[in-house]
Amino acid sequence: MTRRYRLKVWGLLIAALPAAGTTNAYADDQITLYGIADAGIGYVSNSATVEAAGAAGRPARLNGGSNLAFASGTWNGNRWGLKGSEDLGGGMHAIFRLENGFNIGTGALGQGGTEFGRHAYVGLSDERYGTFTLGRQYEPMIDMVGALGGNIALSEVAAHPGDIDNFDHSSRSNNSLKYQSPTVGGFKLEGLYAPGGQAGSLPLQSSSGFGVQYAGGPLVWGVAYSHANNQKTGIGDGTIGSWVSTADSGFGSSINAGYASARARDIIGTSATYEIGATILGVNGSHTEYTPGLYSRFHRVEKFDAAGIFAMHSFSVALRAGIGYSFLHANAPADNVSAATYHQFNLSSFYRLTTATELYVLTGYQRALGSTLDMYGNVIPATASVGDAANGISSASNSQFLMRVGMTHLF
């Protein structure tokens, strides 16, 4: 489906090697330059702006209005990257990948301004024993489960509300060690551990996860578990009230903004797809828990349960379209208030001009009910935030419609 411009590197440092008195030991190395450019126009029916700042005991006063704006990277996140492999013999390769994310409208770096915020790792890959990599990477929840979700078939507009379960890679893992097994009998396993690097405490700010995926005939199924630690060192810790972990925060929407001070985040998720002719059917679900600590701004374990279904049909080689529905339920954030629930509906269509270029129309509607917490720990009415496309532009009301029209090009 993608087109790659491959750059054969006959001696990765050939200009420097003669000065060192060495021969060309890298004649069979290969580096691939690749990327995606994606842009469009986006409409949102209600996006919140702050009229008066909030604080503990005083929720922010919000104003909501519709917005039409340039949209960068909705179907595919904008990126360019380099990946390479050196044949070490005996079926083993040294590998690396450096992938940058950016805003095509402004040229600004993505992923919080990191230069290689999408991927940055190096490792070894063996045909018999699997792959071991070190660096900034996807966790097993993304590789084993999220890769089968509605967010992949229908875009980030169709991710579970707020990407509460990280199916759509809102959170990557820094300083991580990751192993993926070879596929045996249709099964492959993956595990990740990212040490927090904090003196005197092994779990402090660490993250971990493991998962399994099965592929056989028309069925692909995956299940995974993820844990991230945000424990504080004491009352003098300057990060109290915020998320600091080897796992990125993933608190970009109004749906879970009130739980960024959690001591720990735990997620278990599962997804499955089944292919019938030109149609792909998908079902998925997850359970996410935010556990409070001594310095958290909430005081009971908050649980979110998500479920989703989708169908994608290819009407021709060029045209495909799909629909999806997601449901999210959270337990009540305090006594005498109702639990938050979110209903989300999605419709997406794609028209392929070539193998590398396609046009798209993506839509999502969400309705929220009940109560949640704001970032200061105040109980407030739940507000809508479609998929994770609305992260940063959550609604000021209990409903939101979002639409993106654009094009994407792979190189």
SEVEX-338088 format. One record per residue (C-alpha): y, x, z negated. Coordinates in steps of 0.001 Angstrom, whole numbers. Each point is the difference from the previous one (the first is absolute). Layout:
# residues N
@py Y; px X; pz Z
...
# end
This chain:
# residues 411
@py 0; px 0; pz 0
@py 2393; px 2819; pz -720
@py 1176; px 2763; pz 2278
@py 227; px 3517; pz -1379
@py 1736; px 2981; pz 1476
@py -2240; px 2850; pz -1104
@py 1405; px 3464; pz -352
@py -2656; px 2695; pz 306
@py 1013; px 2892; pz -2191
@py -1628; px 3160; pz 1344
@py 452; px 2015; pz -3150
@py 2034; px -1908; pz -2566
@py 2142; px 3028; pz -815
@py -637; px 1971; pz 3171
@py 3494; px 1450; pz 82
@py -335; px 1405; pz -3512
@py -3615; px 1141; pz 44
@py 384; px 3115; pz 2189
@py 2553; px 1404; pz -2446
@py -2599; px -355; pz -2731
@py -2582; px 1788; pz 2117
@py -2275; px -3029; pz 223
@py -1702; px -1699; pz 2921
@py 205; px -3629; pz 1035
@py -2374; px -1605; pz -2476
@py 1332; px -3525; pz 594
@py -637; px -430; pz 3709
@py -1803; px -3338; pz -470
@py 2500; px -1561; pz -2388
@py 1708; px -3227; pz 981
@py 3170; px -1659; pz -1270
@py 856; px -3580; pz 911
@py 3576; px -1262; pz 93
@py 102; px -3794; pz -328
@py 2288; px -2797; pz -1095
@py 1186; px -3598; pz 160
@py 3432; px -1407; pz 841
@py 497; px -3620; pz -1123
@py 3194; px -2069; pz -62
@py 1181; px -3590; pz 204
@py 2216; px -2745; pz -1367
@py -744; px -1743; pz -3275
@py 1085; px -3338; pz -1459
@py -434; px -1033; pz -3625
@py 965; px -3443; pz -1279
@py 949; px 1166; pz -3490
@py 690; px 3518; pz -1265
@py 1351; px 618; pz -3497
@py 3198; px 1862; pz -804
@py 1120; px 735; pz -3561
@py 3217; px -1751; pz -1070
@py -192; px 1140; pz -3629
@py -2269; px 2757; pz -1298
@py -2659; px -833; pz -2540
@py -1180; px 1607; pz -3226
@py -2531; px -687; pz -2748
@py 684; px -3550; pz -1150
@py 2213; px -745; pz 3022
@py -1575; px -547; pz 3431
@py 1980; px 1099; pz 3032
@py 1913; px -2708; pz 1825
@py -1176; px -119; pz 3618
@py 1400; px -1464; pz 3165
@py -2266; px -659; pz 2977
@py 764; px -339; pz 3685
@py -1554; px 343; pz 3423
@py 145; px 3299; pz 1855
@py -514; px 1256; pz 3556
@py -397; px 3765; pz 225
@py -1564; px 2943; pz 1801
@py -3621; px 491; pz -1109
@py -1721; px 3385; pz -53
@py -3768; px 357; pz 59
@py -1314; px -3485; pz -774
@py -3198; px -16; pz 2027
@py -546; px 3736; pz -242
@py 1923; px 2246; pz -2354
@py 2019; px 2556; pz 1958
@py -1525; px 3469; pz -223
@py -665; px 3317; pz 1634
@py -2664; px 2393; pz -1101
@py -2067; px 3094; pz 552
@py -3698; px 266; pz -694
@py -2257; px 2930; pz 657
@py -3550; px 1246; pz -248
@py -1615; px 3452; pz -12
@py -3687; px 303; pz 795
@py -1602; px 2068; pz -2777
@py -3494; px -259; pz 1474
@py -3087; px -1838; pz -1152
@py 1658; px -3405; pz 322
@py 2837; px 849; pz -2404
@py 3723; px -170; pz 803
@py 3197; px 877; pz -1820
@py 2418; px -2917; pz 477
@py 3590; px -909; pz -799
@py 2411; px -2870; pz 567
@py 3778; px -232; pz -417
@py 1529; px -3408; pz 744
@py 3651; px -956; pz -310
@py 1326; px -3545; pz -328
@py 3518; px -929; pz 1100
@py 2387; px -2858; pz 683
@py 493; px -206; pz 3750
@py 3283; px -1854; pz -412
@py 1709; px 2693; pz -2077
@py -2225; px 3058; pz 302
@py -341; px 120; pz -3793
@py -3211; px 1243; pz -1625
@py -2400; px -2643; pz -1275
@py -2175; px -133; pz -3136
@py 2868; px 724; pz -2362
@py 1441; px 2828; pz 2080
@py -3072; px 2237; pz 34
@py -436; px 2135; pz 3106
@py -3722; px -688; pz 396
@py -190; px -3159; pz -2067
@py -2752; px -1739; pz 1965
@py -2615; px 2792; pz -126
@py -61; px 3657; pz -1029
@py -3396; px 1556; pz -620
@py -2377; px 2845; pz 810
@py -3759; px 208; pz -453
@py -3509; px 520; pz 1309
@py -2112; px -2378; pz 2061
@py -3751; px 358; pz 471
@py -2200; px -2165; pz 2218
@py -2781; px -87; pz -2620
@py 1858; px 62; pz -3314
@py 3228; px -1890; pz 624
@py 3696; px 788; pz -320
@py 1977; px 1450; pz -2915
@py 3812; px 59; pz 161
@py 2900; px 899; pz -2294
@py 3608; px -1253; pz 115
@py 1915; px -3270; pz 386
@py -2478; px -2589; pz 1241
@py -1131; px -3606; pz 243
@py -2126; px -1197; pz -2900
@py -3430; px -1655; pz 524
@py 1552; px -3470; pz -457
@py 1874; px 560; pz 3252
@py -2775; px 1722; pz 1974
@py -2956; px -2146; pz -1063
@py 1607; px -3427; pz -567
@py 3558; px -190; pz 1328
@py -1184; px 1190; pz 3409
@py -1804; px -3348; pz 337
@py 2821; px -2252; pz -1269
@py 2326; px -2441; pz 1678
@py 2707; px 2657; pz -260
@py -1861; px 2012; pz 2666
@py -752; px -2912; pz 2338
@py 3284; px -1908; pz -380
@py 2421; px 2704; pz -1277
@py 1701; px 683; pz -3340
@py 1569; px -3465; pz 207
@py -3495; px -1277; pz -851
@py -749; px 2379; pz -2891
@py -735; px -1727; pz -3299
@py 3356; px -956; pz -1588
@py 1865; px 3155; pz -997
@py -3037; px 2069; pz 1009
@py -1055; px -565; pz -3589
@py -3362; px 1717; pz 514
@py 1104; px 2915; pz 2229
@py -2100; px -1173; pz 2935
@py 2963; px 887; pz 2250
@py 545; px 3520; pz -1436
@py 3222; px -618; pz -1927
@py -1283; px 2639; pz -2430
@py -1408; px 3386; pz 1041
@py -1473; px 2667; pz -2285
@py 1731; px 3344; pz -555
@py -1744; px 3241; pz -975
@py -3360; px -1653; pz 638
@py -3542; px 1218; pz 627
@py -2012; px -2301; pz 2241
@py -3578; px -128; pz 1256
@py -1431; px -2238; pz 2719
@py -3715; px 33; pz 715
@py -1585; px -86; pz 3447
@py -1267; px -3404; pz 1096
@py -3646; px -556; pz -960
@py -1749; px -3250; pz 870
@py 3350; px -1624; pz 708
@py 1426; px 961; pz -3422
@py 2702; px 2519; pz -846
@py 1497; px 856; pz -3391
@py 3400; px 1301; pz -1028
@py 1423; px 1318; pz -3259
@py 3428; px 1322; pz -1019
@py 1491; px 1617; pz -3086
@py 3607; px 1125; pz -435
@py 659; px 1915; pz -3261
@py 3288; px -787; pz -1692
@py 713; px 3636; pz -782
@py 1409; px -825; pz -3449
@py -641; px 2465; pz -2813
@py -2214; px -1256; pz -2807
@py -1238; px -3163; pz 1732
@py -2446; px -185; pz 2913
@py 562; px -3702; pz 840
@py 3811; px 55; pz -342
@py 1547; px -1003; pz 3374
@py -3344; px 471; pz 1785
@py -1602; px -2358; pz 2527
@py -3511; px -519; pz 1308
@py -2120; px -2283; pz 2118
@py -3307; px -476; pz 1741
@py -1345; px -2298; pz 2680
@py -2830; px -784; pz 2368
@py -37; px -1479; pz 3492
@py -2836; px -1369; pz 2105
@py 29; px -527; pz 3773
@py -2944; px -1583; pz 1779
@py 126; px -2040; pz 3193
@py 2845; px -2532; pz -124
@py 515; px 389; pz -3786
@py 2242; px 2497; pz -1778
@py 392; px -284; pz -3800
@py 1722; px 2136; pz -2610
@py 618; px 36; pz -3748
@py 2113; px 2383; pz -2079
@py 1513; px 650; pz -3427
@py 3317; px 1701; pz -749
@py 1587; px 1246; pz -3238
@py 3460; px 1494; pz -561
@py 1490; px 1259; pz -3280
@py 3693; px -274; pz -983
@py -346; px 905; pz -3660
@py 3099; px 1396; pz -1746
@py 128; px 3043; pz -2289
@py 2200; px -1585; pz -2679
@py 3333; px -1612; pz -781
@py 1836; px 2940; pz 1541
@py -1699; px -357; pz 3391
@py 2769; px -413; pz 2559
@py -2210; px -2100; pz 2305
@py -493; px -2926; pz -2419
@py 369; px -3266; pz 1905
@py -957; px 1496; pz 3361
@py -3182; px 993; pz 1824
@py -911; px 3700; pz 126
@py -3517; px 853; pz 1142
@py -1851; px 1918; pz 2690
@py -382; px -3460; pz 1584
@py 3196; px -1353; pz 1573
@py 1539; px -2957; pz -1793
@py -646; px -2956; pz 2327
@py 2561; px -2174; pz -1840
@py 2251; px -817; pz 2946
@py 109; px -3795; pz -251
@py 1048; px -2712; pz -2437
@py -3664; px -898; pz -466
@py -890; px 2986; pz -2212
@py 3379; px 1664; pz -722
@py -315; px -1012; pz -3645
@py -3065; px 2193; pz -538
@py 1218; px 3439; pz 1139
@py 10; px 1073; pz -3663
@py -3766; px -591; pz -313
@py -2070; px 2672; pz -1717
@py -2735; px -454; pz 2613
@py -771; px -1834; pz 3220
@py -3584; px -953; pz 908
@py -1119; px -1647; pz 3241
@py -3362; px -1125; pz 1326
@py -80; px -1300; pz 3550
@py -2375; px -1023; pz 2759
@py 321; px -913; pz 3688
@py -2368; px -956; pz 2797
@py 346; px -650; pz 3710
@py -2463; px -1618; pz 2385
@py 294; px 165; pz 3787
@py -1103; px -2929; pz 2165
@py 623; px 705; pz 3664
@py 3751; px 325; pz 490
@py 775; px -1232; pz -3534
@py 196; px 1940; pz -3258
@py -226; px -1933; pz -3274
@py 1068; px 1556; pz -3290
@py -155; px -817; pz -3701
@py 1355; px 2079; pz -2877
@py 893; px -106; pz -3668
@py 1194; px 2100; pz -2909
@py 664; px 87; pz -3733
@py 2945; px 2077; pz -1275
@py 843; px 682; pz -3653
@py 3106; px 1554; pz -1533
@py -646; px 1190; pz -3552
@py 3030; px 427; pz -2289
@py 557; px 3055; pz -2159
@py 2086; px 666; pz -3086
@py 3184; px 381; pz 2068
@py -604; px -2666; pz 2661
@py 2434; px -2836; pz 636
@py -2805; px -2578; pz -159
@py -2585; px -524; pz -2714
@py -3080; px -1704; pz 1429
@py -2422; px 1068; pz 2700
@py 1184; px -1519; pz 3259
@py -2699; px -995; pz 2483
@py 434; px -834; pz 3677
@py -2821; px -1515; pz 2082
@py 398; px -27; pz 3777
@py -2108; px -1495; pz 2786
@py 476; px -173; pz 3732
@py -1592; px -1054; pz 3275
@py 950; px 684; pz 3607
@py -1206; px -437; pz 3568
@py 991; px 2059; pz 3040
@py -940; px -990; pz 3562
@py 410; px 1980; pz 3232
@py 876; px -2426; pz 2780
@py 22; px 2781; pz 2591
@py 145; px 3770; pz 216
@py 3759; px -247; pz -515
@py 496; px -2965; pz -2348
@py -1280; px -559; pz -3527
@py 1204; px -2188; pz -2853
@py -1032; px -767; pz -3545
@py 663; px -2139; pz -3060
@py -381; px 700; pz -3700
@py 387; px -1487; pz -3478
@py 404; px 1808; pz -3318
@py 77; px -1300; pz -3567
@py 1160; px 1885; pz -3087
@py -227; px -1155; pz -3610
@py 1370; px 1780; pz -3079
@py -535; px -896; pz -3637
@py 3019; px -1323; pz -1908
@py 2369; px 2819; pz -1048
@py 879; px -1656; pz -3308
@py -820; px -3007; pz -2169
@py 1156; px -3440; pz 1085
@py 659; px 953; pz 3630
@py -2120; px -674; pz 3064
@py -1946; px 2647; pz 1879
@py 1308; px 1244; pz 3327
@py -1814; px -956; pz 3205
@py 792; px 935; pz 3586
@py -1181; px -1636; pz 3241
@py 504; px 1930; pz 3234
@py -638; px -952; pz 3637
@py 91; px 2393; pz 2963
@py -50; px -173; pz 3782
@py 51; px 3153; pz 2146
@py -249; px 619; pz 3755
@py -191; px 3173; pz 2070
@py 326; px 699; pz 3715
@py -1208; px 3370; pz 1280
@py 1963; px 1439; pz 2919
@py -2093; px 3182; pz 174
@py -2529; px 1707; pz -2239
@py 2933; px 1615; pz -1827
@py 2706; px -2688; pz 11
@py 45; px -3586; pz -1218
@py 2394; px -2775; pz -983
@py -401; px -2126; pz -3113
@py 1238; px -3093; pz -1844
@py -812; px -113; pz -3713
@py 736; px -2910; pz -2356
@py -639; px -801; pz -3635
@py 940; px -2769; pz -2419
@py -472; px 130; pz -3753
@py 607; px -2412; pz -2857
@py 48; px 1033; pz -3657
@py -479; px -2121; pz -3113
@py 135; px 692; pz -3740
@py 1493; px 2912; pz -1942
@py -108; px 3786; pz 24
@py 1898; px 2957; pz -1508
@py 2958; px 1869; pz 1429
@py 375; px 3786; pz -230
@py 1605; px -329; pz -3449
@py -2833; px -2061; pz -1468
@py 1810; px -3358; pz 167
@py -1932; px -3150; pz 890
@py 1364; px -1381; pz 3293
@py -1116; px -2481; pz 2666
@py -2395; px 1580; pz 2498
@py 1590; px 768; pz 3368
@py -1650; px 429; pz 3393
@py -592; px 3351; pz 1736
@py -2001; px -157; pz 3255
@py -2775; px 2593; pz 290
@py 1444; px 3449; pz -565
@py 2356; px -359; pz 2973
@py 2381; px -1658; pz -2498
@py -195; px 2815; pz -2541
@py 3629; px 809; pz -721
@py 1205; px -3339; pz 1423
@py -1792; px -2487; pz -2280
@py 1378; px -3526; pz -67
@py 2405; px -1346; pz -2628
@py -1856; px -3319; pz 177
@py -3584; px -1206; pz -135
@py -466; px 41; pz 3796
@py 431; px 2478; pz 2832
@py -604; px 25; pz 3752
@py -117; px 3341; pz 1790
@py -265; px 766; pz 3729
@py -125; px 3288; pz 1896
@py 119; px 449; pz 3786
@py -441; px 3491; pz 1369
@py -1938; px 2645; pz 1889
@py -2162; px 2927; pz -962
@py -928; px 3118; pz 1954
@py -2722; px 2495; pz -846
@py 59; px 3609; pz 1162
# end
